[in-house]
């Protein structure tokens, strides 16, 4: 069940962390969300779901075990959603930026 967290003061973001004892992480962190009417994107660190409103706005982030995320931009007046992920134990990083007509996943 998603919880609520305020990663910054700009957005209230729902999150799901797959870290329950005995939980087997799905190969696709977005598996449960593909049918949503929102914009759903998979990254190395998890899943980012964006409301397709004008302007765009961040709906929620799903994080894989070992990863943390930062909301760099939650949408709103700038019309851009950007989320950065980091895995402290491996040093891996990932980022997603969603703008009207353009999505960049790194």
C-alpha positions in Angstrom: 0.0 0.0 0.0 1.5 3.4 -1.0 2.4 5.7 1.9 2.8 9.4 1.8 6.1 11.4 2.0 7.0 15.0 1.4 10.5 14.8 -0.3 10.5 18.6 -0.6 8.0 21.4 0.0 6.9 21.5 -3.6 5.1 18.1 -3.8 3.4 15.5 -1.8 4.5 12.3 -3.4 3.2 8.8 -2.8 5.9 6.1 -2.6 6.2 2.4 -2.4 9.4 0.8 -1.2 9.8 -2.9 -1.8 11.7 -3.8 1.4 9.3 -6.0 3.3 10.9 -9.2 4.7 10.5 -12.0 2.3 9.2 -9.7 -0.5 10.5 -10.7 -3.9 11.1 -7.6 -5.9 9.3 -7.6 -9.3 11.4 -7.3 -12.4 9.3 -4.3 -13.4 8.8 -1.7 -10.7 6.0 -0.2 -12.8 4.1 -3.4 -13.3 1.2 -2.4 -11.1 0.9 1.0 -12.7 1.0 0.5 -16.5 -2.8 0.5 -16.8 -3.1 4.0 -15.1 -4.2 6.9 -17.3 -1.1 8.8 -16.1 2.3 8.9 -17.8 4.2 5.9 -16.4 8.0 5.6 -16.9 10.5 3.0 -15.6 14.0 4.0 -14.5 16.9 2.1 -13.1 15.9 3.2 -9.6 12.1 2.7 -9.7 9.0 4.0 -11.4 7.8 7.6 -11.9 4.2 8.5 -12.5 3.2 11.9 -13.9 -0.3 13.4 -14.1 -0.9 14.4 -17.7 -2.4 17.7 -16.7 -1.6 21.2 -18.0 1.0 21.8 -16.7 2.4 18.3 -15.9 2.7 17.3 -12.2 4.3 14.5 -10.3 1.8 11.9 -9.0 4.1 9.4 -7.3 7.4 7.6 -7.2 8.0 3.9 -6.6 11.5 3.1 -5.3 13.4 -0.2 -5.7 15.4 -1.6 -2.7 18.7 0.3 -2.1 17.6 3.3 -4.0 16.6 6.8 -2.8 15.2 9.6 -4.9 15.1 13.4 -4.9 12.3 15.4 -6.6 14.2 18.1 -8.6 11.1 19.5 -10.1 7.5 18.4 -9.4 5.9 20.1 -12.4 3.6 23.1 -11.9 4.5 26.4 -13.4 7.7 25.2 -15.2 5.7 22.3 -16.7 8.7 19.9 -16.1 8.9 16.9 -13.8 12.4 15.7 -12.9 13.4 13.0 -10.4 16.9 11.8 -9.6 17.7 8.4 -8.1 20.8 7.2 -6.3 21.9 3.8 -5.0 24.4 4.5 -2.2 25.8 1.0 -2.1 26.6 0.7 -5.8 27.1 4.3 -6.7 24.6 4.0 -9.5 22.5 7.0 -10.5 19.5 7.5 -12.7 17.3 10.4 -13.7 14.1 11.1 -15.5 12.8 14.4 -16.9 9.3 14.6 -18.3 8.3 17.7 -20.3 5.4 18.3 -22.7 6.3 16.3 -25.8 9.6 15.0 -24.4 10.8 12.4 -21.9 14.5 11.8 -21.1 15.5 8.8 -19.0 19.2 8.4 -18.0 
